[in-house]
Amino acid sequence: MGRNAAAPTSDARVADAKPGNWVDRLAPGSLKPYLELGRFDRPIGYWLLLWPCWWSVALAAREVPDGWRFAVGGGNGWPDPVLLALFYIGAVAMRAAGCAYNDIVDRDIDGAVERTALRPLPSGRISVARAVSFGTLMALLGLAVLATFNGLAIMLGVASLGIVALYPHMKRVTHYPQLALGLAFNWGALMGWAALTGELGPAPVALYLAGIAWTLGYDTIYAHQDKEDDLLVGVKSMAIRLGSATRPWLAVFYAAATAGILAAGWLADTGVPFYAVMSLVAAQFAWQVIDIDIASPEDCLNKFRSNHLLGAVVFLAIAAGGVF
């Protein structure tokens, strides 16, 4: 287990980073610990944070008010590219800041878990003080992006910080830390709509609830990689709680996510192409449920990563429904 892991070297790679990723290949040695701390070698995390933002921007595209300052032909159903770019920068920055904060809080636990023992903090390749500085810098970049939005979106962004701060502590007190992650990671489903329209409504709320259900599914799959080590160090997860009942619960979570996305599209009056493309989303969810092997860390990681493609297909569905 993690306590018996070999001592890290400067070339050590965290277990769930893909071999040959750009950080390993291109980054200077002095920057690698910081880039690994921010998970730049594992972009799946910021994509899962970003997709609900982009879904929401696409969902609200037909609601663009007159004179919208970022609009590139606003009101015709096309997602605004400038707003998409701002959310991309914000998601990358805030995910990096959140990872730094998470690793500072969890550094002792991470050192006892095989998959995370080589992260920069538990392996000693970076100090807590430098991790704090890095996280602060990333948070300031995220706040700079937030400052370009309207008042409601700014208030929503600030409100999300409380959930983000609580998340790393939840696995110590509950078997449902995935719920806290879902609340935090899908906040963009509210912010995208608010940033574009200056208000909220039933459609983004439905999208937010759908995203939470989606996160309950994919992060439970992810947690199955660590369940043995988690039991040893005394932390909790839905993977431990659900155990062999994971498959039927995944079906429930993913059915709820599909229903919520469909409801959001209906409430926003999206066109027929939305429903056609959503059939691919339902099929991908079904594949995850049917094919998952919760006893295989490798399969769990692959199924988890497949949700990046799923997020892209949902975005395509919403964008197609808005344009046509």
C-alpha positions as CSV (number, residue, x, y, z in Angstrom):
1,M,0.0,0.0,0.0
2,G,1.0,3.7,0.1
3,R,3.1,3.4,3.2
4,N,5.4,1.0,1.4
5,A,5.8,3.2,-1.8
6,A,9.3,3.7,-3.0
7,A,10.9,7.1,-2.3
8,P,9.9,9.6,-5.0
9,T,12.4,10.8,-7.6
10,S,12.4,14.0,-9.6
11,D,11.0,12.0,-12.6
12,A,8.3,10.3,-10.6
13,R,4.8,10.4,-12.2
14,V,1.6,10.4,-10.2
15,A,-0.3,7.2,-10.8
16,D,-3.3,8.6,-12.7
17,A,-1.4,11.0,-15.0
18,K,-1.2,9.7,-18.5
19,P,2.3,8.7,-19.6
20,G,3.9,11.2,-22.0
21,N,1.6,14.1,-20.9
22,W,2.8,17.6,-21.8
23,V,4.1,18.4,-18.3
24,D,6.4,15.4,-18.3
25,R,7.6,16.1,-21.8
26,L,7.9,19.9,-22.0
27,A,7.8,21.5,-18.6
28,P,11.1,22.7,-17.0
29,G,12.0,20.6,-14.0
30,S,11.6,23.6,-11.6
31,L,8.0,24.1,-12.7
32,K,6.9,20.5,-12.7
33,P,5.9,20.2,-9.0
34,Y,3.7,23.3,-9.3
35,L,2.1,22.1,-12.5
36,E,1.5,18.7,-10.9
37,L,0.1,20.4,-7.8
38,G,-2.4,22.2,-10.1
39,R,-3.1,18.9,-12.0
40,F,-2.0,20.4,-15.3
41,D,-0.8,16.9,-16.1
42,R,-4.4,15.7,-15.6
43,P,-6.7,18.1,-17.5
44,I,-9.8,15.9,-17.1
45,G,-10.5,17.7,-13.8
46,Y,-10.8,21.1,-15.2
47,W,-12.8,19.8,-18.1
48,L,-15.3,18.3,-15.7
49,L,-15.5,21.6,-13.9
50,L,-15.8,23.5,-17.2
51,W,-18.5,21.5,-19.0
52,P,-21.4,22.7,-16.8
53,C,-20.3,26.3,-17.4
54,W,-20.2,25.8,-21.2
55,W,-23.5,23.8,-21.1
56,S,-25.1,26.8,-19.3
57,V,-23.7,29.4,-21.7
58,A,-25.0,27.3,-24.7
59,L,-28.4,26.8,-23.0
60,A,-28.7,30.6,-22.5
61,A,-27.5,31.6,-25.9
62,R,-31.0,32.3,-27.2
63,E,-31.6,34.5,-24.2
64,V,-28.8,37.1,-25.0
65,P,-30.1,40.6,-24.1
66,D,-29.7,43.5,-26.5
67,G,-26.3,45.1,-26.2
68,W,-24.6,42.1,-24.6
69,R,-21.0,43.3,-24.5
70,F,-19.4,40.0,-25.4
71,A,-21.8,39.0,-28.1
72,V,-20.6,37.9,-31.5
73,G,-23.9,37.9,-33.2
74,G,-25.7,37.4,-29.9
75,G,-29.3,36.2,-29.9
76,N,-28.9,33.8,-32.8
77,G,-28.4,30.7,-30.6
78,W,-24.6,30.4,-30.9
79,P,-22.7,30.1,-27.6
80,D,-20.6,33.3,-27.2
81,P,-17.0,32.4,-27.9
82,V,-15.6,35.2,-25.6
83,L,-17.6,34.0,-22.7
84,L,-16.6,30.4,-23.4
85,A,-12.9,31.5,-23.3
86,L,-13.4,33.4,-20.0
87,F,-15.0,30.4,-18.4
88,Y,-12.2,28.2,-19.7
89,I,-9.5,30.4,-18.1
90,G,-11.5,30.6,-14.9
91,A,-12.1,26.9,-14.7
92,V,-8.4,26.0,-15.2
93,A,-7.3,28.6,-12.7
94,M,-9.8,27.7,-10.0
95,R,-9.3,24.0,-10.4
96,A,-5.6,24.5,-9.9
97,A,-6.3,26.7,-6.8
98,G,-8.7,24.1,-5.5
99,C,-6.2,21.3,-6.0
100,A,-3.5,23.2,-4.1
101,Y,-5.9,23.8,-1.2
102,N,-7.1,20.2,-1.3
103,D,-3.6,18.8,-1.2
104,I,-2.6,21.1,1.6
105,V,-5.5,19.8,3.7
106,D,-4.9,16.2,2.7
107,R,-1.2,16.0,2.6
108,D,-1.0,13.4,5.4
109,I,-3.7,11.2,4.0
110,D,-2.2,11.5,0.5
111,G,1.1,10.2,1.8
112,A,-0.6,7.0,3.0
113,V,-2.5,6.3,-0.2
114,E,-0.6,4.5,-3.0
115,R,-2.2,6.5,-5.9
116,T,-1.5,9.9,-4.3
117,A,1.8,9.3,-2.4
118,L,3.9,10.8,-5.3
119,R,2.0,14.1,-5.4
120,P,4.3,17.1,-4.8
121,L,3.3,17.9,-1.2
122,P,3.3,14.4,0.4
123,S,6.4,13.4,-1.5
124,G,8.3,16.5,-0.3
125,R,9.0,18.0,-3.7
126,I,7.2,21.3,-2.7
127,S,6.7,23.0,0.6
128,V,3.4,24.0,2.2
129,A,4.3,27.7,2.0
130,R,5.0,27.4,-1.8
131,A,1.8,25.5,-2.3
132,V,-0.1,28.3,-0.6
133,S,1.6,30.9,-2.8
134,F,0.8,28.9,-5.9
135,G,-2.9,28.4,-4.9
136,T,-3.2,32.1,-4.1
137,L,-1.9,33.1,-7.5
138,M,-4.3,30.7,-9.2
139,A,-7.2,32.0,-7.1
140,L,-6.4,35.6,-8.0
141,L,-6.4,34.7,-11.7
142,G,-9.8,33.1,-11.3
143,L,-11.1,36.2,-9.4
144,A,-9.8,38.4,-12.2
145,V,-11.9,36.5,-14.7
146,L,-14.9,36.6,-12.3
147,A,-14.6,40.4,-12.1
148,T,-15.4,40.7,-15.8
149,F,-18.9,39.2,-15.2
150,N,-22.1,41.0,-14.1
151,G,-23.1,41.5,-10.5
152,L,-25.2,38.3,-10.1
153,A,-22.5,36.1,-11.6
154,I,-19.9,37.6,-9.3
155,M,-22.1,37.0,-6.3
156,L,-22.7,33.4,-7.3
157,G,-18.9,32.9,-7.8
158,V,-18.1,34.2,-4.4
159,A,-20.9,32.1,-2.8
160,S,-19.3,29.0,-4.3
161,L,-16.1,29.4,-2.3
162,G,-17.8,28.2,0.9
163,I,-18.6,24.8,-0.7
164,V,-15.1,24.6,-2.2
165,A,-13.6,25.2,1.3
166,L,-15.7,22.5,2.9
167,Y,-15.1,19.8,0.3
168,P,-11.7,18.4,1.4
169,H,-13.0,17.9,4.9
170,M,-16.2,16.0,4.0
171,K,-14.5,12.6,3.5
172,R,-13.5,12.7,7.2
173,V,-17.1,13.0,8.4
174,T,-19.4,11.5,5.8
175,H,-19.6,8.7,3.2
176,Y,-21.0,11.3,0.8
177,P,-18.1,13.6,-0.1
178,Q,-19.1,13.2,-3.7
179,L,-22.2,15.2,-3.0
180,A,-20.1,18.1,-1.8
181,L,-18.0,17.8,-4.9
182,G,-21.1,17.8,-7.1
183,L,-22.4,21.0,-5.4
184,A,-19.1,22.7,-6.1
185,F,-18.1,21.3,-9.5
186,N,-21.5,22.1,-11.2
187,W,-21.9,25.6,-9.9
188,G,-21.0,26.8,-13.4
189,A,-24.4,25.6,-14.5
190,L,-25.8,28.5,-12.6
191,M,-23.0,31.0,-13.4
192,G,-23.0,30.6,-17.2
193,W,-26.7,31.5,-17.4
194,A,-26.4,34.3,-14.9
195,A,-23.3,35.8,-16.7
196,L,-25.2,35.9,-20.0
197,T,-28.7,36.9,-18.8
198,G,-28.2,38.6,-15.5
199,E,-30.8,36.4,-13.8
200,L,-31.5,32.8,-12.9
201,G,-34.4,30.5,-13.9
202,P,-35.7,26.9,-13.9
203,A,-33.5,25.8,-16.8
204,P,-30.1,26.5,-15.2
205,V,-31.4,25.0,-11.9
206,A,-32.4,21.8,-13.6
207,L,-29.0,21.8,-15.3
208,Y,-27.3,22.2,-12.0
209,L,-29.2,19.3,-10.4
210,A,-28.4,17.2,-13.4
211,G,-24.7,18.0,-13.0
212,I,-24.8,17.0,-9.4
213,A,-26.2,13.6,-10.3
214,W,-23.6,13.2,-13.0
215,T,-20.8,13.9,-10.5
216,L,-22.2,11.4,-8.0
217,G,-21.8,8.8,-10.7
218,Y,-18.4,9.6,-12.1
219,D,-16.7,10.4,-8.8
220,T,-18.1,7.3,-7.2
221,I,-16.4,5.4,-10.0
222,Y,-13.2,7.4,-9.4
223,A,-13.3,6.6,-5.7
224,H,-13.3,2.9,-6.3
225,Q,-9.6,3.2,-7.2
226,D,-8.8,4.2,-3.6
227,K,-11.3,2.2,-1.5
228,E,-8.8,-0.2,0.0
229,D,-6.3,2.5,1.0
230,D,-9.2,4.7,2.2
231,L,-10.4,2.0,4.6
232,L,-6.9,1.8,6.0
233,V,-6.5,5.5,6.6
234,G,-10.0,6.0,7.8
235,V,-11.6,8.2,5.2
236,K,-15.0,7.7,3.7
237,S,-16.5,7.7,0.2
238,M,-19.6,6.6,-1.7
239,A,-17.5,3.8,-3.2
240,I,-17.1,2.3,0.3
241,R,-20.7,3.0,1.2
242,L,-22.2,1.5,-1.9
243,G,-19.8,-1.3,-2.4
244,S,-21.3,-4.1,-4.6
245,A,-24.5,-2.0,-5.0
246,T,-22.6,0.6,-7.0
247,R,-23.9,-0.5,-10.4
248,P,-27.6,0.0,-9.8
249,W,-26.9,3.3,-8.0
250,L,-24.9,4.5,-11.0
251,A,-27.9,3.7,-13.1
252,V,-30.0,5.9,-10.8
253,F,-27.5,8.8,-10.9
254,Y,-27.1,8.7,-14.6
255,A,-30.8,8.4,-15.3
256,A,-31.3,11.5,-13.1
257,A,-28.6,13.3,-14.9
258,T,-30.1,12.5,-18.3
259,A,-33.6,13.5,-17.1
260,G,-32.2,16.8,-15.7
261,I,-30.4,17.8,-18.8
262,L,-33.4,16.9,-20.9
263,A,-35.6,19.0,-18.6
264,A,-33.2,21.9,-18.8
265,G,-33.3,21.8,-22.6
266,W,-37.1,21.6,-22.6
267,L,-37.4,24.6,-20.2
268,A,-35.0,26.6,-22.5
269,D,-37.0,25.6,-25.6
270,T,-34.1,24.0,-27.4
271,G,-34.7,22.5,-30.8
272,V,-35.1,18.9,-32.0
273,P,-31.4,18.3,-32.6
274,F,-30.8,18.6,-28.9
275,Y,-33.0,15.5,-28.2
276,A,-31.4,13.6,-31.1
277,V,-27.8,14.1,-29.8
278,M,-28.9,13.4,-26.2
279,S,-29.6,9.8,-27.3
280,L,-25.8,9.4,-27.6
281,V,-25.4,10.7,-24.1
282,A,-27.9,8.2,-22.7
283,A,-26.0,5.4,-24.6
284,Q,-22.7,6.5,-23.1
285,F,-24.2,6.5,-19.6
286,A,-25.6,3.0,-20.2
287,W,-22.2,1.8,-21.4
288,Q,-20.6,3.0,-18.2
289,V,-23.2,1.3,-16.0
290,I,-23.2,-2.0,-17.9
291,D,-19.4,-2.3,-18.5
292,I,-17.9,-1.0,-15.3
293,D,-15.6,-3.3,-13.3
294,I,-15.4,-1.7,-9.9
295,A,-12.7,-4.3,-8.9
296,S,-10.4,-2.9,-11.6
297,P,-8.7,0.5,-10.8
298,E,-7.6,0.8,-14.4
299,D,-11.2,0.3,-15.7
300,C,-12.5,2.7,-13.1
301,L,-10.0,5.4,-14.3
302,N,-10.9,4.8,-17.9
303,K,-14.7,5.0,-17.2
304,F,-14.1,8.2,-15.2
305,R,-12.1,9.8,-18.0
306,S,-14.8,8.9,-20.5
307,N,-17.0,11.5,-18.9
308,H,-14.9,14.3,-20.6
309,L,-16.2,13.1,-24.0
310,L,-19.7,12.8,-22.5
311,G,-19.5,16.4,-21.4
312,A,-18.5,17.4,-24.9
313,V,-21.5,15.6,-26.4
314,V,-23.9,17.3,-24.0
315,F,-22.5,20.6,-25.1
316,L,-22.9,19.7,-28.7
317,A,-26.5,18.7,-28.0
318,I,-27.4,21.9,-26.3
319,A,-25.6,24.1,-28.9
320,A,-27.2,22.2,-31.8
321,G,-30.6,22.6,-30.2
322,G,-30.0,26.4,-29.7
323,V,-28.8,27.1,-33.2
324,F,-31.4,25.0,-35.0
